[in-house]
């Protein structure tokens, strides 16, 4: 699909530097805040749902620092939401991959600003290990949702909706947009209130590190 808002689809040289610095630290055994497993300091093994992902905080710069990794993971909502077809679905059906769960609404101006960046993340990283899940919260008629995505040229994100805000209430969502990172174990590991530059090098390097460390057996 066309790249929304001209967002770069490939990691830039500076983004590669985030990964390269970590790799050099591992290979040389330097004290750069990373363990020899290739995982940022402070992150425990992924074998437990209580894994500590807070070490990824150090990778974030600029307004992406509003994304706060928790020292202990939290449960996500079990309430059902509606898919584009009107079927019930729960977040548990996404287990096995990292989610960037975005609570938004058609009337939300910051949501319109950041949605193309989320779409670009899905294009770049979406697959077996990562997915962007958009959930329209509150009164958002399906025609309005489709018009919203059509206006900004986004075609690769789900048209899920939470009309009674059951998921939002269970997860303590106050204000929009809210972005939550969910681990493959189905636990909330980080949260951001407000929009941010998801196209930034640090945002994309952080997501790449999450996916890479998980695929290699780290957390």
C-alpha positions in Angstrom: 0.0 0.0 0.0 1.1 3.6 -0.4 3.3 4.8 2.5 1.0 7.2 4.6 2.2 10.7 5.2 5.6 10.0 3.6 6.8 8.0 6.6 10.1 6.1 5.9 9.6 2.4 5.8 13.2 1.3 6.4 15.3 1.8 9.5 17.5 4.8 9.0 21.3 4.8 9.7 20.8 6.2 13.2 18.2 3.5 14.0 20.7 0.9 12.9 23.2 2.5 15.3 20.9 1.8 18.3 21.1 -1.9 17.4 24.8 -1.8 16.4 25.8 -0.2 19.7 24.0 -2.9 21.6 25.6 -5.6 19.5 29.1 -4.2 20.0 28.6 -4.0 23.7 27.6 -7.6 23.8 30.5 -8.7 21.6 33.1 -6.7 23.5 31.6 -7.2 26.9 31.5 -3.5 27.5 29.5 -1.9 30.3 26.9 -0.1 28.2 23.9 -1.2 30.2 23.3 -4.4 28.3 23.6 -8.0 29.5 25.6 -10.5 27.5 22.4 -12.0 26.3 21.8 -9.1 24.0 18.9 -7.8 26.1 18.8 -4.3 27.7 19.9 -4.3 31.4 17.1 -5.0 33.8 15.2 -7.4 31.6 14.7 -10.9 32.9 14.0 -14.1 31.0 10.8 -14.3 29.0 9.8 -17.7 30.5 7.7 -16.0 33.1 4.7 -13.7 32.5 6.3 -11.5 35.3 9.3 -10.7 33.1 10.7 -7.2 33.6 10.8 -5.3 30.3 11.7 -2.0 32.0 15.2 -2.0 30.5 13.8 -1.0 27.2 13.0 2.4 28.6 16.6 3.4 28.0 16.2 3.1 24.3 13.5 5.8 24.1 14.2 9.5 23.2 12.1 12.6 22.7 8.4 12.3 23.1 8.7 8.5 23.0 9.8 8.8 26.6 6.2 9.2 27.4 6.0 5.4 26.8 6.5 3.9 30.3 7.6 0.3 30.6 6.3 -1.3 33.8 8.7 -3.0 36.2 6.1 -5.8 36.5 3.6 -6.8 33.8 -0.2 -6.2 34.2 -3.2 -8.2 33.0 -5.1 -6.9 30.0 -8.8 -6.8 29.6 -10.8 -10.0 29.1 -13.9 -8.2 27.9 -14.9 -8.7 24.3 -14.9 -6.0 21.6 -16.4 -6.0 18.1 -14.7 -6.6 14.8 -15.5 -4.9 11.5 -18.0 -7.8 10.8 -19.7 -7.3 14.2 -18.3 -10.5 15.7 -17.0 -10.7 19.3 -13.3 -10.9 19.9 -10.9 -10.7 22.8 -7.3 -9.7 23.2 -6.5 -13.3 24.2 -6.9 -14.2 20.5 -3.7 -12.2 19.7 -1.5 -14.1 22.2 1.8 -15.3 20.8 3.0 -11.9 19.4 3.7 -8.4 20.7 0.8 -6.0 20.3 0.8 -2.2 20.0 -2.8 -1.7 21.2 -4.0 1.8 20.3 -7.2 3.2 21.9 -8.6 5.9 19.7 -11.7 7.7 18.4 -12.8 9.3 15.2 -13.2 12.7 16.8 -9.7 12.6 18.3 -7.3 15.0 16.4 -4.1 13.5 17.9 -5.3 10.1 16.8 -5.5 11.3 13.2 -2.0 12.6 13.5 -0.4 9.4 14.7 -2.5 6.8 12.9 -0.4 6.9 9.7 2.7 6.3 11.8 1.1 3.2 13.4 0.1 2.0 9.9 3.8 2.4 8.9 4.9 0.3 11.9 2.5 -2.4 10.9 3.9 -2.4 7.3 7.4 -2.6 8.6 7.2 -5.0 11.5 3.8 -6.6 11.3 3.8 -10.4 11.1 4.1 -13.5 13.3 5.8 -11.5 16.1 4.2 -8.1 16.1 0.9 -6.5 15.2 -0.7 -3.0 15.6 -4.2 -3.4 16.9 -6.5 -0.3 16.7 -9.6 -0.2 18.9 -12.1 2.7 18.5 -13.4 3.5 21.9 -16.9 4.8 22.7 -19.4 5.9 20.1 -17.7 5.4 16.7 -20.2 4.3 14.0 -18.6 1.8 11.5 -19.2 4.2 8.6 -17.3 7.0 10.5 -14.4 4.6 11.2 -14.1 3.6 7.6 -14.3 7.3 6.5 -11.6 8.1 9.1 -9.2 5.5 7.7 -10.1 6.3 4.1 -9.3 10.0 4.6 -5.8 9.3 5.8 -5.1 6.4 3.4 -4.8 3.7 6.0 -5.9 0.2 4.9 -3.8 -2.2 7.0 -5.2 -1.6 10.5 -8.2 -3.4 12.0 -11.6 -1.6 12.3 -12.2 -3.0 15.8 -14.5 -1.0 18.1 -15.3 -1.0 21.8 -18.7 0.8 21.7 -19.5 0.4 25.4 -15.9 1.0 26.5 -15.8 -2.3 28.2 -12.2 -3.0 27.3 -11.2 0.6 28.0 -12.8 0.6 31.4 -11.2 -2.7 32.4 -7.8 -1.4 31.4 -8.2 2.0 33.0 -8.1 4.0 29.8 -8.6 7.8 30.5 -8.3 10.2 27.6 -7.3 9.4 24.0 -5.1 8.3 22.4 -3.7 5.6 24.7 -1.1 3.1 23.4 -0.4 -0.1 25.2 2.3 -2.7 24.5 1.2 -6.2 25.2 3.6 -9.1 25.5 3.2 -12.4 23.7 2.1 -13.8 27.0 -0.9 -11.4 26.9 0.3 -9.0 29.6 0.5 -5.2 29.5 4.2 -4.2 29.7 4.2 -0.6 28.7 1.7 2.3 28.3 1.7 5.8 26.7 -0.9 8.5 27.2 -1.2 10.9 24.3 0.3 10.7 20.8 4.0 10.5 19.9 6.4 10.2 17.0 6.1 6.5 16.3 8.1 7.0 13.2 11.2 8.0 15.2 14.4 6.0 15.2 14.1 5.2 18.9 10.5 3.9 18.6 11.3 1.7 15.7 14.6 0.4 17.2 12.7 -0.4 20.5 10.1 -2.5 18.6 12.8 -4.2 16.5 14.7 -5.1 19.7 11.5 -6.5 21.4 10.8 -8.7 18.4 14.5 -9.7 17.9 15.1 -10.6 21.5 11.9 -12.6 21.7 12.7 -14.5 18.5 16.2 -15.3 19.9 14.9 -16.5 23.2 15.4 -13.4 25.3 12.7 -11.2 26.8 
